[in-house]
């Protein structure tokens, strides 16, 4: 039996729950969080803080809050402060303030009963526990929308004004609320809104280059040396960028691509593995779209498919495709079309989402048009086009 080999060194580094020690392109936001909560390192009993982190899916909101939680607790504990960072996904607890608070209390008292208390009583119990242990908590409420939509202003008001019930007692609980957009906050009444909207950190979607940096970081952690070529990382970053700069999507795509490489016993994760991974997440090739293409569009696209099938590149130049197309025209005994017409075909195929184009940086021969096949495996595209072209010949 052939021994199992893998391109992975440690695939857990691509898991959605893994939080790396370094967060590329989130250093500024991490420093800002540390600054907002710096009082926890000096006089934790004197005040609390409320922060909102917003941004689209895959912009690093959860990773940022968890990395901050690990760093602030380490620093506080070094100074003798009993600080805990607790991260709760509100959606997992159906947006119920009772269930969220019960979970937090259970961290300190694992067998705490689930019945017999209201959310407000649980809040009081939690504060009493923290008083008894002389402890402080940074409570992060991820997917905060779920709590707002289910419980509304009353729950938010209780959470944010809880210290007012404890005159002359130490401050114990600071809040970080994570949500995609501030629009949901508009559903709250004015008093609840005013307690939240003081400090907001908004995370923009990553650029393609930033995604490359993030993916290269994960590649070094998760894959064996030299198993992920630069073209593969670049294609993955391009796909993640097309999903609104979603780093989470890119990391999952890398993991799936690695699995395809292992399944086919490859030494490297070639771009075709990324295309297979992308097509497994969502089908993008509609056979009806291909069937409606004209003869020369099909020949042009077949040239693209064969170039990618026969190479391990993520990008080919328009010049290379035109040459492959000319060879196919000869085989089909038809006259090749001009560069201008092929450029129109390329734009149409790009609009359909079958190919993607970009202009290369200026080199010794000037700029050139690069073509990628981001979401469709080359072998599948070649197979389908070959069937359609055989029908046209018969």
Secondary structure, DSSP 8 states (H G I E B T S, - for coil): ------SBS-GGGGSTT---S--TT-HHHHHHHHHHTGGGGT-TTT---EEEEEE-TTSSHHHHHHHHHHHHHHHHHHTT-EEEEEEEEGGGGTT-HHHHHHHHHHHHSTT--SSS--HHHHHHHHHHHHHHHTEEEEEEEETTHHHHHHHHHHHHHHHHTGGGGSTTS---EEEEEEES-GGGGGGS-HHHHHHHTTSEEEE----HHHHHHHHHHHHHHHB-TT-S-HHHHHHHHHHHHHTTS-HHHHHHHHHHHHHHHHHTT-SS--HHHHHHHHHHHS----HHHHHTS-HHHHHHHHHHHHHHHTS--S-EEHHHHHHHHHHHHHHTT-----HHHHHHHHHHHHHTTS-EEEE---BTTB--EEEE--SS-HHHHHHHHHHHHHHHH-
